[in-house]
Amino acid sequence: MQFQPVFHKQSPVLIAGPCSAETEEQVLAAAHHLAAQHIDLFRAGIWKPRTRPGVFEGVGAPGLKWLRRVKEETGLRVTTEVANAQHVYECLKYGVDVLWVGARTTVNPFSVQEIADALEGTDIPVLVKNPVNPDYKLWVGAIERLYKAGLRRIAAVHRGFSTYDDSKYRNVPRWQMPIDLMQEFPGLEVICDISHICGRRDILAETAQKAYDLNFDGLMVEVHPTPDDAWSDAAQQITPTQFGEMTGSLIRRAITTDDPDYLFKIENFRQQIDELDEEIIHLIARRMHLVREIGYVKKDKNVAILQPERWRALAEACRRRADKNELSREFTNLFLEAIHQEGIEQQERIMNDGIQETAAPLNVRWSDG
């Protein structure tokens, strides 16, 4: 896929505005403050898909008139979320400049296709947020559906993923997934929605800097004139003044440099990393050999793969070692999950070798591998 840029700029893109358009006065106040800070796109939710009924779900189509006033009075381009064909038609009628497909819509191919069909024959830019759960193919699939409808000005928005685990984030970033997207589609602009990742304003700045360090093309930030009074997602919104202070403090780093000292040092470290990677693969292979040996013993003695107490003790010991070596819990858990799953699959092949199965094998979650 060959994408055309949505923003046409080298410096970081800034998309900002309230989570929800609540009143005309609130929308215009936010827009005028942000126009003075030279943002690239003003955002405001008109239709708000909420997890549970009975809460504020947006002002609906009347709010589009407010966005049109924003354009007229400030010159800012405006964007809002669409979840179906009717939303698309209403936005086109009121001259919304950019549309975005939200996380709850991206997860549903039928809804994305409906939006793509409604947009066929237009050239309006569309931002595609990642699905609620970390499903890379769904994210790419949503982009592909819009592309097949003839759209070329498409960008992605990383807003994190839902999790049951304890985390300081509202939606855990799982940075590798947007990095994979950047690598697979180098012409695709990728924006980081730090507000939905964080869910709280006190860690917005550090998350924004992380996004810049990973070379995201820009940020989407929820900004409200009086955040504590917001009708939705109050805890993650900041004032226009706080927005300016935060963005002004961020450091944008060079992608690379021709500095000889840098090139010499980086090549030396990378060589050491390559050697360690080879050793790591060798050690993991040795570990899996032992896992298979355990599998043969279990099969011989007719013992189940499931050994929860052993795995819990092993995993906790690994976490303690990881903590002492300053490895993050998120990385440690992902590593242990991958190692454990591979061990399960290795032992399943041994246990079921020669057995004619009539049903799908049980998806066991614990072993002593």
Summary of the structure (lengths in Angstrom):
residues: 369
radius of gyration: 24.4
end to end distance: 41.9
largest distance: 78.3
contacts: 1130
relative contact order: 0.10
helix: 51%
strand: 11%
